[in-house]
């Protein structure tokens, strides 16, 4: 009998930038009892598993401060640093989920400050112009929507920016993919980034309340315009044979969900589909197959 060895879970230690580290050192109290002291001790550890224990102490410590009715500058700064820590962690790092789970229990007294911090930090992420950093930002948008109250609120607050970022990133990743035609290693990564970007767009329209039934009367708004641009991108992907079939089928799902969210009444949707795919009339069988495949996803 062969006994399979359990796969060890890798927990990469969380870190902070030099500026945040200096802030924590400045704010840590002599008694080492405030939140800054806790975070400072946590980030100085090199073992991610050990850090989990300290992350779980954040909310109990804040609950004590809540009883005193205090949200002093030290706590505000620490909440901002926590937002930075969360966004810096890899989506596969268990610490990210542990931190999100802890912050979901944040006392209501601190929610406004925490939301402001997360929104501000996420905005900085969305401003990146480095194409090879797009995947990290896309992953952060995804993780923010995964049972994380502060995250989903921040995404809602930055909805226009998030939609524009997804639009920009999908266009630029597609262009980069064309440049590296024949380089299978680079293209594999870019195609994967493209697929994840489409999936996050799908998640966005499913989970963000403001997009589930967007009012067509605001067709001049940036949100509506970005959704139209994304819809156009997904439609082009459907007929691009240079892309992986999974990208095409996921794009089909995105088209369906975006149309359901954007157009009312539902009775008009079949006519819209007909006009939307008029440019693909030469290959109706392929489109129908992809749409059918999308519905099964």
C-alpha positions in Angstrom: 0.0 0.0 0.0 1.4 3.4 -1.0 0.8 6.2 1.4 0.5 9.6 -0.4 2.5 12.3 1.2 0.3 15.3 2.1 1.2 18.3 0.0 2.4 21.1 2.2 0.7 24.4 1.9 3.1 27.2 1.1 2.4 30.4 3.0 4.6 33.2 1.8 5.3 35.7 4.5 3.6 39.1 4.1 5.7 42.2 3.9 5.2 45.9 3.7 7.0 48.6 1.8 9.7 50.7 3.5 7.5 53.7 4.0 4.8 51.6 5.7 7.4 49.8 7.8 8.7 53.2 9.1 5.2 54.3 9.8 4.6 51.2 12.0 7.9 51.8 13.8 6.9 55.4 14.5 3.4 54.5 15.7 4.2 51.4 17.8 3.8 52.1 21.5 6.3 51.3 24.2 4.1 48.7 25.8 3.7 47.0 22.4 -0.1 46.8 22.9 -1.5 48.9 20.1 -2.3 47.8 16.5 0.8 49.3 15.1 2.9 47.2 17.5 1.0 44.0 16.5 1.5 44.7 12.8 5.1 45.6 13.2 5.9 42.3 15.0 3.9 40.5 12.4 5.7 41.9 9.4 9.1 41.3 11.0 8.4 37.6 11.1 9.7 35.6 8.1 7.3 32.6 8.5 3.9 33.1 6.9 2.3 30.4 9.1 3.4 32.2 12.2 2.0 35.4 10.9 -1.5 33.9 10.6 -1.8 33.9 14.4 -1.1 37.7 14.5 -3.5 38.5 11.7 -6.2 36.8 13.7 -5.5 39.1 16.6 -6.2 42.3 14.6 -10.0 42.4 15.1 -10.0 41.4 18.9 -7.6 44.3 19.4 -9.8 46.7 17.5 -12.8 45.5 19.4 -11.1 46.8 22.6 -10.5 50.1 20.9 -14.1 50.2 19.8 -15.3 50.0 23.4 -13.4 53.2 24.0 -15.0 54.8 21.0 -11.7 55.6 19.5 -10.4 55.6 15.9 -7.3 57.6 16.4 -4.7 58.5 13.7 -2.7 55.4 14.6 -5.6 53.1 13.8 -6.3 55.0 10.6 -2.8 54.5 9.5 -2.8 50.9 10.4 -6.0 50.3 8.4 -4.4 51.9 5.4 -1.3 49.7 5.8 -3.6 46.6 6.1 -5.2 47.5 2.8 -1.8 47.7 1.2 -0.8 44.3 2.7 -4.0 42.7 1.4 -3.5 44.0 -2.1 0.2 43.0 -2.1 -0.5 39.3 -1.3 -0.8 36.7 -4.0 -4.3 35.4 -4.7 -2.9 31.9 -3.9 -1.5 32.9 -0.6 -3.7 31.6 2.3 -2.8 34.7 4.3 -5.0 36.7 1.9 -8.1 34.8 2.8 -7.2 34.8 6.5 -6.8 38.6 6.4 -10.1 39.0 4.5 -11.9 36.7 6.9 -10.6 38.7 9.9 -11.5 42.1 8.4 -15.0 40.8 7.6 -15.5 40.9 11.4 -14.2 44.5 11.7 -16.2 46.5 14.2 -18.7 48.8 12.5 -17.1 51.8 14.1 -14.0 51.4 11.9 -15.7 50.5 8.6 -15.8 54.0 7.1 -12.1 54.4 7.6 -11.3 50.9 6.4 -13.4 51.4 3.2 -11.6 54.7 2.5 -8.2 53.0 2.8 -9.1 50.0 0.7 -10.7 52.2 -2.0 -7.7 54.5 -2.1 -5.2 51.6 -2.3 -7.2 49.8 -5.0 -7.4 53.1 -7.0 -3.6 53.2 -7.1 -3.5 49.6 -8.3 -5.9 50.5 -11.1 -3.7 53.3 -12.2 -0.8 51.0 -13.2 0.4 51.3 -16.8 2.7 48.2 -16.6 1.1 45.5 -18.8 2.9 42.8 -16.9 1.4 44.0 -13.6 -2.2 43.8 -15.0 -2.6 40.2 -13.9 -1.9 41.1 -10.3 -4.5 43.9 -10.4 -7.0 41.6 -12.1 -6.4 39.0 -9.4 -7.0 41.7 -6.7 -10.3 42.7 -8.3 -11.3 39.1 -8.2 -10.3 38.5 -4.6 -12.1 41.7 -3.5 -15.3 40.2 -4.8 -14.8 36.8 -3.1 -16.8 37.1 0.2 -14.9 40.2 1.3 -17.1 43.1 2.4 -14.5 45.8 2.3 -13.3 44.5 -1.1 -16.7 44.5 -2.8 -17.6 47.9 -1.4 -14.3 49.3 -2.8 -15.0 47.8 -6.2 -18.4 49.3 -6.1 -16.9 52.7 -5.2 -14.5 52.4 -8.1 -16.8 50.7 -10.6 -16.1 53.1 -13.5 -12.4 52.8 -12.9 -12.6 49.0 -12.6 -14.5 48.7 -15.9 -12.1 51.0 -17.7 -9.1 49.1 -16.4 -10.6 45.7 -17.5 -11.3 47.3 -20.9 -7.8 48.7 -21.2 -6.0 45.6 -20.0 -7.9 43.2 -22.3 -7.1 45.4 -25.3 -3.4 45.7 -24.4 -2.9 42.1 -23.5 -4.5 41.1 -26.9 -2.1 43.4 -28.7 0.8 42.0 -26.8 -0.3 38.5 -27.6 -0.2 39.3 -31.4 3.3 40.8 -31.1 4.6 37.5 -29.7 2.9 35.3 -32.3 5.0 32.1 -32.4 6.5 32.5 -29.0 4.4 29.8 -27.2 5.8 30.4 -23.7 4.9 34.1 -23.7 1.6 33.6 -25.5 0.6 30.9 -23.0 0.9 33.4 -20.1 -0.8 36.2 -22.0 -3.7 34.0 -23.1 -4.1 32.9 -19.5 -4.1 36.5 -18.4 -6.7 37.2 -21.0 -8.9 34.4 -19.9 -8.7 35.5 -16.2 -9.6 39.1 -17.3 -12.7 37.9 -19.1 -13.7 35.7 -16.1 -13.3 38.6 -13.7 -15.5 40.7 -16.0 -18.1 38.0 -15.8 -17.8 37.9 -12.0 -18.1 41.7 -11.9 -21.5 41.7 -13.7 -22.7 38.8 -11.6 -21.7 40.2 -8.2 -21.7 44.0 -8.4 -25.2 45.1 -7.6 -24.9 48.3 -9.7 -24.3 46.3 -12.8 -27.0 43.6 -12.5 -29.7 45.9 -13.8 -28.0 48.9 -15.2 -30.4 51.6 -16.5 -30.1 52.1 -20.3 -31.3 55.7 -19.8 -27.7 56.5 -18.6 -26.2 55.5 -21.9 -23.9 58.5 -21.8 -22.3 57.5 -18.5 -18.7 56.2 -18.4 -20.0 53.0 -16.8 -22.4 52.3 -19.7 -19.7 53.3 -22.3 -17.2 50.9 -20.7 -19.7 48.1 -20.6 -20.4 48.7 -24.3 -16.6 48.6 -25.1 -16.2 45.4 -23.1 -19.2 43.9 -24.9 -17.5 44.8 -28.2 -14.2 43.2 -27.1 -15.9 40.0 -26.1 -17.8 39.8 -29.4 -14.5 40.2 -31.4 -13.0 37.4 -29.3 -15.8 35.1 -30.4 -14.6 35.2 -34.0 -10.8 35.3 -33.4 -9.5 31.9 -34.3 -6.0 32.8 -32.9 -7.4 32.7 -29.4 -7.9 29.6 -27.3 -11.4 28.0 -27.5 -11.8 28.5 -23.7 -11.3 32.2 -24.3 -13.9 32.2 -27.0 -16.5 30.2 -25.0 -15.9 32.4 -21.9 -16.4 35.5 -24.0 -19.7 34.0 -25.2 -20.8 33.8 -21.5 -19.6 37.3 -20.9 -21.6 38.6 -23.9 -24.8 36.9 -22.6 -24.4 38.2 -19.1 -23.6 41.7 -20.2 -26.5 41.8 -22.5 -28.9 40.6 -19.8 -27.6 43.3 -17.5 -27.7 46.1 -20.0 -30.8 45.7 -22.1 -34.4 45.8 -21.1 -37.0 44.5 -21.6 -35.7 40.9 -21.9 -38.0 40.3 -24.9 -35.7 42.5 -27.0 -32.6 40.5 -26.3 -33.1 38.0 -29.2 -33.2 40.9 -31.7 -30.2 42.4 -30.1 -28.3 39.1 -30.5 -29.2 39.0 -34.2 -27.8 42.5 -34.8 -24.8 42.0 -32.6 -23.6 39.0 -34.5 -24.6 40.3 -38.0 -20.9 40.6 -38.7 -20.4 36.9 -38.0 -23.2 35.7 -40.3 -20.8 33.8 -42.5 -20.1 31.4 -39.6 -23.3 31.1 -37.7 -22.7 27.5 -36.7 -19.5 28.5 -34.8 -21.2 31.3 -33.0 -24.2 29.2 -32.0 -21.8 26.4 -30.8 -19.8 28.8 -28.7 -22.9 30.4 -27.2 -24.3 27.0 -26.3 -21.0 26.1 -24.8 -21.1 29.3 -22.8 -24.5 28.6 -21.3 -23.1 25.3 -20.0 -20.1 26.9 -18.3 
